[in-house]
Every structure is written in C-alpha cells, then in structure tokens.
C-alpha cells in the first residue's frame, strides 16, 4: 500500500506499507495432557484423579522429565447431570474432575519417540496433544520487522523513480507491536494412551512463520 500526500511546496510525502515474513524450524516440543475422573462420590473422584496424575508424573520421570517441569495449567471439578427427556428431569451423574498439565523439552526425534513410547503404555488414561514451538522467537520477530522496513523502502524507491522524483528522509513511522503475526503452533496429534506398544514415529515439524507490517512516510523532492 502506498499513498502520495501534498504537504505544501516544495515538500511532498509518500506513505508506503512494507511487509515481510520469515520462518524457522521449531526447536521445542510442548505436550499438553488431560487427566480426568468421573465418579459418583466426590472423594472417590478426587482420589482416582490424584492416582492417575501421579502415574503420569512417574511415567514421564522415567524418561528424565523432572516433576517440577510438569506444570498444571488448569484444574476443574464440576457436578455432572444427565437429562432424561422422557421424565423431563435432570439426574445427578457424579463429579467430574479434570487436571490439565503441560511439559516442554527440546525437540529431537529420538527423545520424542522415547516419550511417546512411555505414553503409549501409561496406565494414567490420559489424552495428550503435541505441538511444536520456537524457544526464543524474539530474533525472528526482529528479523521480520527489519525486513518489513527494507520492503517499505524498496517500494518507496520504485514509486519515486516511476514518478520522476527523489526519495528523501523518513518523516514518520507508523507501527504497532500488536501487528506481528506468528502462525499458530503446529499441532501434531491427539491420542488416547491406551495402546500396548508404540511404533517409531518419524515427525518432521513444519516451519513456524512470523510476519510483520510497518508503514513509513518518506519525503519526496
């Protein structure tokens, strides 16, 4: 996007929006877990949830993931009812407790397979989701912004040459940090860990893209 503006003689301006996108291979694995329990008695529900959660922690510890690295992201306890259409009444079904947890570790195919193998044999009855991220996205954000500024200047130079004028100094930069776009993390799978063994998984995470936009006003002469 570009726009010529008259600001009096002899100074005139051109306003150009520069865009850029850069990508990088993810280096971080993030696994989120959902451990749940549904029981008629509240005490039994909480006890079973605690047992399942502890089993999951022990399984992950067996492949070197320390207990402190397994973080709770959410903990919910709800009263569940079931509606009977014929009788037009709701009946108490029990208590449902849900414990969501998360663990992160550097991505290598070998270690991810070790973790998946343990999860495939866990008795915690958890479900899980795997995603890939960049551990330090800040350099990628800065590169996207730098490239966006360069793109704005290149566009301004082309327009100035085509109009037979000279590109001058920067008059104004319009930019918001909220404009940075990072493509959502790549979700690979969501599985119920009920199988007895795990095959070797060849996982190749897709690159993560970061894009940015900046609008610069240049003087033209």
Secondary structure, 3 states (H helix, E strand, C coil): CEEEEECCCCCEEEEEEEEEEEEECCCEEEEEEEEEEEECCHHHHHHHHHHHHHHHHHHHHCCCCCHHHCEEEEEEEEEEEEEECCCCEEEEEEEEEEEEEEEEEECCHHHHHHHHHHHHCCCCCCEEEEEEECCCCHHHHHHHHHHHHHHHHHHHHHHHHHHCCCEEEEEEEECCHHHCEECCCEEEEEEECCCCCCCCCCCCCCCEEEEEEEEEEEEEC
